[in-house]
Amino acid sequence: MDRVGGRVDLLKQMVGLFFKETDKLLPALHTAIAQQDMVKVQRNAHSIKGSASCFAAPPAVSAAVRLEFMGRDGDLTGAEDAYSLLELEIERLRQALTTYLQDTPHSSVSGKKQD
């Protein structure tokens, strides 16, 4: 909430974008791993890392960084396991964000809580 100035509406927009982005990027990353496309592995993992970092989620960021470096270094040894971990961490983050938003009082655009 600090990163969005206490604005629940802005947080909801960011979460929605994160969900859309990861719905697109995770399958693209998995395909890139299967095709041994190092550039796409690095690019997709980098994008996922950036998205997850907006929510201060070190486990998801770390998992994405691992795959980003694999793509950068041209060595996908262990990439399937790394992808499985990333997928798990992204799902954990998605669940945490969903729960947080369900438990957070709604606010107006000004950030003031509504009754």
C-alpha positions in Angstrom: 0.0 0.0 0.0 2.9 2.3 0.6 4.0 2.0 -3.0 0.6 3.2 -4.2 0.2 6.0 -1.7 -2.6 4.0 0.1 -4.8 4.0 -3.0 -6.6 0.7 -3.1 -8.0 1.5 -6.6 -4.4 1.9 -7.9 -3.3 -1.3 -6.2 -6.3 -3.2 -7.8 -5.2 -1.9 -11.2 -1.6 -3.0 -10.7 -2.8 -6.5 -9.5 -5.0 -6.8 -12.5 -2.1 -6.0 -14.8 0.1 -8.4 -13.0 -2.4 -11.2 -13.4 -2.8 -10.5 -17.2 1.0 -10.2 -17.6 1.8 -13.4 -15.9 -1.1 -15.2 -17.6 0.7 -14.3 -20.9 4.4 -14.5 -19.8 4.5 -17.8 -17.9 3.3 -19.9 -20.9 5.6 -17.9 -23.2 8.6 -18.6 -20.9 7.7 -22.3 -20.7 7.6 -22.5 -24.5 10.9 -20.6 -24.8 12.5 -23.1 -22.4 11.2 -26.1 -24.4 12.5 -24.5 -27.6 15.9 -23.6 -26.0 15.3 -20.0 -27.0 17.8 -18.2 -24.7 16.8 -14.7 -25.7 13.1 -15.3 -25.0 13.9 -17.1 -21.7 15.9 -14.2 -20.6 13.4 -11.6 -21.8 10.3 -13.3 -20.4 11.9 -14.1 -17.0 13.1 -10.5 -16.8 9.6 -9.2 -17.4 8.2 -11.5 -14.8 10.9 -10.4 -12.3 9.9 -6.8 -12.8 6.3 -7.4 -12.4 6.8 -9.4 -9.2 9.2 -6.9 -7.7 6.4 -4.3 -7.7 4.8 -6.3 -4.9 7.9 -6.9 -2.8 7.9 -10.6 -3.4 11.5 -11.8 -3.0 10.8 -15.6 -3.6 9.1 -14.9 -7.0 11.7 -12.4 -8.0 14.5 -14.8 -7.0 12.9 -17.6 -9.1 12.6 -15.3 -12.1 16.2 -14.1 -11.7 17.4 -17.6 -11.8 15.7 -18.2 -15.2 16.8 -14.8 -16.5 20.4 -15.7 -15.7 20.1 -19.1 -17.3 18.9 -17.5 -20.5 21.6 -14.9 -20.4 24.3 -17.5 -19.8 23.0 -19.8 -22.5 22.6 -22.8 -20.1 19.1 -24.1 -19.4 20.3 -27.0 -17.2 17.7 -27.3 -14.5 15.3 -24.8 -16.2 12.3 -27.0 -15.9 12.7 -27.3 -12.2 13.4 -23.5 -12.0 10.2 -22.9 -14.0 8.2 -25.1 -11.7 9.4 -23.1 -8.7 8.7 -19.8 -10.5 5.2 -21.0 -11.3 4.6 -22.0 -7.7 5.9 -18.6 -6.4 3.8 -16.6 -8.8 0.7 -18.6 -7.8 1.5 -17.9 -4.1 1.9 -14.2 -4.9 -1.4 -14.2 -6.8 -3.2 -15.9 -3.9 -1.7 -13.4 -1.4 -2.7 -10.4 -3.5 -6.2 -11.7 -4.0 -6.6 -12.3 -0.2 -5.1 -8.9 0.6 -7.5 -7.1 -1.7 -10.5 -9.1 -0.4 -9.5 -8.1 3.2 -8.8 -4.4 2.4 -11.5 -1.8 2.7 -12.5 -0.2 -0.5 -11.4 3.3 -1.1 -12.3 6.2 -3.3 -9.9 7.6 -5.9 -8.7 10.1 -3.3 -7.6 7.2 -1.1 -10.2 7.8 1.6 -12.0 4.8 3.0 -15.7 4.6 2.1 -18.3 3.3 4.5 
